[in-house]
Amino acid sequence: YTKIGDMVFAQTRITGFSDTTSGNYFVLQGLPYSVGTTESHIGTAWGNFSQKTMFFYVSGNAYFSGAGYNAVVHSQLGSTQNIIISLIYRHG
């Protein structure tokens, strides 16, 4: 990650999920700096999943793009999943 002023730029790669059957939400936690409460969209992800794009919000919750913006759950991610996440958010 890089922090310039109050802006944080972070990237990570996640490969192979061990929980591939539960209905638990996929949530980002442990970001290097807290996310400002007025921000909503903090980043996106792409990888070898069936949906086009994954979006991350201030709570860390992930949603797949599409008409309903459905929350991502672990049963939608596989043990061979390869995801690259890019975040840009205001520290606050």
Secondary structure, DSSP 8 states (H G I E B T S, - for coil): -EEETTEEEEEEEEE--S--S---B-B----SS-B-TT--EEEEEEESSSSS-EEEETTSBEEE-SSS--B-BGGGS-TT-EEEEEEEEEB-
